[in-house]
Amino acid sequence: MNRFYIFIIISFLSIHAWSQTETEPDERERDNETEAAAYGTETDSIATAVPELPWPTGAQTEIDRLLEGSMFETSQVGLMVYDLTADSIIYRHNEKQMLRPASTMKVVTAVAALDRLGGSYQFRTSLYYTGKINNNTLTGDIYCVGGFDPLFNSDDMKAFVESIRQMSVDTIRGRIVADKSMKDSDRLGEGWCWDDKNPTLSPLLISRKDIFTERFIEELREAGVTVEAFNTEGKLPDGAFAVCTRFHTIDQILMRMMKDSDNLFAESMFYQIAAACGSRPAKATHARTAIRNVIRKSGLTPSVYKIADGSGLSLYNYVSAELEVALLRYAYKNAEIFNHLYHSMPVAGEDGTLRNRMRGSAADGNVHAKTGTLTGIRSLAGYCTAANGHMLCFAIINQGVMHGNNGKTFQDKVCISLCRP
């Protein structure tokens, strides 16, 4: 070969090798940085080093390098990515490890609820009466029957009051009875911390508070109805007359439950699952049985996992990235579940708990996923579309993460690597 061409080739290879080395962080410098700063430097370097590789090799290589971050010297992660279009695993790492899911537990609850209840299910609160109406006076009892609707609000209460007025009743002599028999008397979930801001697990709420009959009496009086009655608790008897029913759809509950990660809404959903089993009062054990059935239908063994509540507040929940991916796959295969679930999830860079994450990246507006946050835990599970048009589902559970932003940054980098060309 001509010496001139040999010289040119050697020079090109030398320049290429030097440029590749420059993109890698200096290990000695990185050791002297804080965990957060080192982690950021490492992931930033990967962003310029990998995209030239074809899909999915580029994403797999980038995730490999992300897992070399110093944060994993003191923490662990379970991770799994599945290509739903190609029906194949893209990536897995500690995917079978039992970890606390935090609020990605809501994905488990949502899939089980849609599977058990269906997309047309309604959360209902109803008003009944017994006795007789003479001369505009109801001599008897009014029953407020709770169906654990967390969206029941002032407008709904006004509708209840107006329904009494439309019966030409201006005086009530008897009792105002709160029927809370839909669920058991437990007001806290198993494994909840006493010092958290825990939701009240009552099936009869007004604006999230357990003051339903007191508020009802107050608003009746404000509307000009004389109430010569006292409030108490009891169960609706046979033969009572229906007055009014207010309801909210499962989609309305799902939106708040998933977008805003509302724990009360998730627990309400959990107990709707329990009530659908047919037992009264509904108990957490009934919901767990139904969830185990869905896990079995997804192809995994239910006894391996620990299901404590519906929201992820409990420290007793133990699931895996593999389980969350299996349920996301199960949902994807069932349009009746997927269409409701997908649209209820936060969207990266746009809304919910992901509104400020992944902005300006390939994941912006692409990733639909549920977040999870507890002390030492950051999790993310959902869907995204790869550059080749394939739909993916993924689950990432970081545990033992004392710097929460590191867990979120890791998850964002994984998602971006999955979405970009």
Salt bridges, closest charged atoms under 4 A:
GLU24 OE2 - ARG65 NH1 3.12
ASP26 OD1 - ARG28 NE 3.58
GLU27 OE2 - ARG30 NH2 2.45
GLU35 OE1 - HIS403 NE2 3.91
GLU42 OE1 - ARG30 NH1 3.88
ASP44 OD1 - LYS413 NZ 3.15
GLU62 OE1 - ARG420 NH2 2.25
ASP83 OD2 - HIS390 ND1 2.78
ASP87 OD1 - ARG329 NH2 3.55
ASP115 OD2 - LYS297 NZ 2.86
ASP141 OD2 - ARG175 NH2 3.02
ASP149 OD2 - HIS248 ND1 2.67
ASP156 OD1 - ARG246 NE 2.79
ASP156 OD2 - HIS248 NE2 3.83
GLU162 OE1 - ARG165 NE 3.74
ASP184 OD1 - LYS183 NZ 3.04
GLU190 OE1 - ARG288 NH2 2.75
GLU190 OE2 - LYS306 NZ 3.62
ASP210 OD1 - LYS180 NZ 2.90
GLU219 OE2 - ARG215 NE 2.97
GLU228 OE1 - ARG173 NE 2.80
GLU233 OE2 - LYS180 NZ 3.30
ASP251 OD1 - HIS340 ND1 2.64
ASP260 OD2 - ARG256 NE 3.82
ASP262 OD2 - ARG208 NH1 2.76
ASP262 OD2 - ARG256 NH2 3.66
GLU322 OE2 - LYS96 NZ 2.83
GLU336 OE2 - HIS340 NE2 3.80
ASP351 OD2 - LYS259 NZ 2.79
ASP412 OD1 - ARG357 NH2 2.85
